[in-house]
Amino acid sequence: MLGSTLLPTLLHAVLGLTTVVLSHPEKLQKYISYLLHQGGEGYAPAGRLGQLLLSVVCASVVTLMGLMMYLIVQFDHGWLLKHLIDIFEGFAQIIGAVSIAV
C-alpha cells in the first residue's frame, strides 16, 4: 500500500512544488526559459546554463521534500506519518485497492 498510494503522492508533491518554484518568481522562470531558448538557437553555453539552473531548482525541491520528511519522522516520532499513512490506507480501502482484513 505504501508504494501504491503514499509514494506517488509524494512524487506529485515534488512535481507540484517544482512547478510553484518555477512559476512564481516570474523573473527566474523567464530567465531559465530565455537561456534554454538560446541553447535551442545554437548558443550552447546559455543552454547549458539554463539546464544547470533548472537542475538546481529541481534538486533543491527534491532535497527540501526529503528534509521535510526526515524532520517529520525524526522530531514527530512518527505520529504525523502514522496518521498520514492511516489516511492513505483509508483512501485505498475506499477505492478498493486494499481489502479490509477481518
Residue frames relative to the residue before (quaternion, step in Angstrom):
aa qw qx qy qz dx dy dz
M 1.0000 0.0000 0.0000 0.0000 0.00 0.00 0.00
L 0.6212 0.5584 -0.3493 0.4246 3.57 0.99 -0.79
G 0.7008 0.4726 -0.2662 0.4634 3.55 0.95 -0.88
S 0.7244 0.4557 -0.2549 0.4502 3.58 1.08 -0.60
T 0.7908 0.2843 -0.1732 0.5136 3.63 1.11 -0.36
L 0.7450 0.4288 -0.2480 0.4468 3.58 0.68 -1.03
L 0.6870 0.4963 -0.2968 0.4400 3.58 0.83 -0.93
P 0.6569 0.4763 -0.3410 0.4747 3.66 0.89 -0.71
T 0.6253 0.5277 -0.3437 0.4608 3.58 1.06 -0.65
L 0.6389 0.5016 -0.3299 0.4811 3.59 1.00 -0.73
L 0.6244 0.5247 -0.3359 0.4711 3.58 1.05 -0.74
H 0.6474 0.5004 -0.3157 0.4803 3.59 0.98 -0.80
A 0.6274 0.5255 -0.3406 0.4628 3.60 1.03 -0.70
V 0.6320 0.5184 -0.3293 0.4726 3.58 1.01 -0.79
L 0.6697 0.4905 -0.3008 0.4695 3.60 0.90 -0.91
G 0.6571 0.5116 -0.3103 0.4585 3.58 0.98 -0.82
L 0.6662 0.4915 -0.3011 0.4732 3.56 0.96 -0.86
T 0.6125 0.5322 -0.3440 0.4725 3.58 1.07 -0.70
T 0.6458 0.5181 -0.3132 0.4651 3.57 0.97 -0.85
V 0.6538 0.5074 -0.3131 0.4659 3.58 0.95 -0.86
V 0.6652 0.5027 -0.3102 0.4568 3.58 0.90 -0.92
L 0.7108 0.4542 -0.2661 0.4665 3.59 0.97 -0.80
S 0.7379 0.4431 -0.2521 0.4423 3.61 1.04 -0.56
H 0.7029 0.5051 -0.3030 0.3987 3.61 0.95 -0.65
P 0.6746 0.3326 -0.3226 0.5747 3.64 0.90 -0.55
E 0.2753 -0.8250 0.4683 0.1556 3.56 0.13 1.31
K 0.6138 0.5498 -0.3572 0.4398 3.59 1.05 -0.65
L 0.6367 0.5161 -0.3269 0.4705 3.60 1.02 -0.79
Q 0.6485 0.5239 -0.3114 0.4560 3.55 0.93 -0.93
K 0.6966 0.4664 -0.2803 0.4676 3.58 0.82 -0.96
Y 0.6434 0.5273 -0.3299 0.4463 3.59 0.99 -0.77
I 0.6666 0.4798 -0.3032 0.4833 3.60 0.89 -0.90
S 0.6409 0.5220 -0.3185 0.4640 3.57 0.97 -0.85
Y 0.6440 0.5241 -0.3124 0.4616 3.58 0.97 -0.87
L 0.6743 0.4963 -0.2967 0.4592 3.58 0.90 -0.93
L 0.6572 0.4962 -0.3155 0.4716 3.57 0.94 -0.83
H 0.6357 0.5223 -0.3226 0.4679 3.58 1.03 -0.77
Q 0.6368 0.5192 -0.3254 0.4679 3.59 0.99 -0.81
G 0.6300 0.5255 -0.3268 0.4692 3.58 1.07 -0.71
G 0.6515 0.5093 -0.3004 0.4753 3.56 1.08 -0.74
E 0.6529 0.5099 -0.3039 0.4706 3.56 1.18 -0.55
G 0.6664 -0.5221 0.3025 0.4380 3.58 1.24 -0.07
Y 0.5938 0.5395 -0.3782 0.4620 3.59 1.24 -0.06
A 0.2649 -0.8478 0.4418 0.1262 3.56 0.21 1.36
P 0.6507 0.5231 -0.3676 0.4097 3.69 0.78 -0.75
A 0.6550 0.4975 -0.3222 0.4686 3.60 0.97 -0.77
G 0.6419 0.5257 -0.3204 0.4571 3.58 1.00 -0.80
R 0.6577 0.5008 -0.3081 0.4708 3.55 1.01 -0.81
L 0.6328 0.5167 -0.3300 0.4730 3.57 1.04 -0.74
G 0.6344 0.5204 -0.3233 0.4713 3.59 1.04 -0.76
Q 0.6443 0.5072 -0.3157 0.4775 3.58 0.99 -0.81
L 0.6454 0.5253 -0.3140 0.4572 3.56 0.99 -0.84
L 0.6704 0.4918 -0.3006 0.4673 3.59 0.89 -0.91
L 0.6475 0.5054 -0.3183 0.4733 3.58 0.96 -0.83
S 0.6494 0.5123 -0.3116 0.4677 3.59 0.99 -0.81
V 0.6368 0.5256 -0.3237 0.4621 3.58 1.01 -0.80
V 0.6462 0.5096 -0.3208 0.4690 3.59 0.95 -0.85
C 0.6791 0.4859 -0.2962 0.4636 3.60 0.85 -0.93
A 0.6659 0.4946 -0.3056 0.4675 3.59 0.93 -0.86
S 0.6270 0.5369 -0.3325 0.4562 3.59 1.05 -0.73
V 0.6613 0.4987 -0.3107 0.4663 3.57 0.95 -0.85
V 0.6554 0.4980 -0.3180 0.4704 3.60 0.91 -0.86
T 0.6474 0.5092 -0.3128 0.4731 3.59 0.98 -0.81
L 0.6462 0.5201 -0.3134 0.4623 3.57 0.97 -0.84
M 0.6582 0.4920 -0.3173 0.4733 3.61 0.93 -0.83
G 0.6494 0.5118 -0.3153 0.4658 3.59 0.98 -0.81
L 0.6463 0.5114 -0.3095 0.4743 3.57 1.01 -0.82
M 0.6425 0.5151 -0.3276 0.4633 3.58 0.97 -0.80
M 0.6565 0.4940 -0.3162 0.4744 3.60 0.94 -0.84
Y 0.6347 0.5273 -0.3311 0.4576 3.60 0.97 -0.81
L 0.6811 0.4890 -0.2940 0.4588 3.58 0.87 -0.94
I 0.6244 0.5312 -0.3420 0.4593 3.57 1.03 -0.75
V 0.6995 0.4559 -0.2732 0.4777 3.58 0.85 -0.94
Q 0.6899 0.5095 -0.2874 0.4265 3.59 0.88 -0.92
F 0.8185 0.2918 -0.1318 0.4771 3.57 0.70 -1.04
D 0.6666 0.4722 -0.3064 0.4886 3.55 1.22 -0.29
H 0.3379 -0.7759 0.4593 0.2700 3.56 1.34 -0.10
G 0.7116 -0.5010 0.2489 0.4250 3.55 1.06 0.79
W 0.4348 0.7177 -0.4670 0.2789 3.63 1.18 -0.15
L 0.7098 0.4441 -0.2657 0.4778 3.58 0.73 -1.03
L 0.6543 0.5093 -0.3175 0.4600 3.58 0.95 -0.85
K 0.6236 0.5301 -0.3435 0.4607 3.61 1.02 -0.73
H 0.6806 0.4704 -0.2963 0.4772 3.58 0.92 -0.85
L 0.6181 0.5344 -0.3421 0.4641 3.58 1.06 -0.68
I 0.6585 0.4864 -0.3036 0.4875 3.59 0.96 -0.83
D 0.6210 0.5328 -0.3413 0.4625 3.61 1.04 -0.70
I 0.6348 0.5155 -0.3275 0.4733 3.59 1.01 -0.77
F 0.6791 0.4777 -0.2934 0.4740 3.58 0.92 -0.86
E 0.6189 0.5263 -0.3461 0.4692 3.57 1.06 -0.65
G 0.6402 0.5127 -0.3189 0.4750 3.58 1.00 -0.80
F 0.6441 0.5105 -0.3170 0.4733 3.57 0.99 -0.82
A 0.6521 0.5112 -0.3125 0.4645 3.58 0.97 -0.87
Q 0.6437 0.5038 -0.3244 0.4760 3.60 1.04 -0.69
I 0.6337 0.5372 -0.3300 0.4483 3.58 1.00 -0.78
I 0.7464 0.3848 -0.2323 0.4907 3.60 0.86 -0.87
G 0.5501 -0.6627 0.3697 0.3486 3.59 1.28 0.04
A 0.4315 0.7078 -0.4648 0.3111 3.61 1.19 0.25
V 0.7669 0.1812 -0.0956 0.6082 3.57 1.20 -0.57
S 0.3031 -0.7480 0.5567 0.1967 3.57 -0.92 0.85
I 0.4765 -0.6625 0.4998 0.2902 3.54 -1.15 0.61
A 0.3188 -0.7474 0.5522 0.1863 3.58 -0.74 1.09
V 0.2631 -0.7773 0.5564 0.1303 3.54 -0.91 0.97
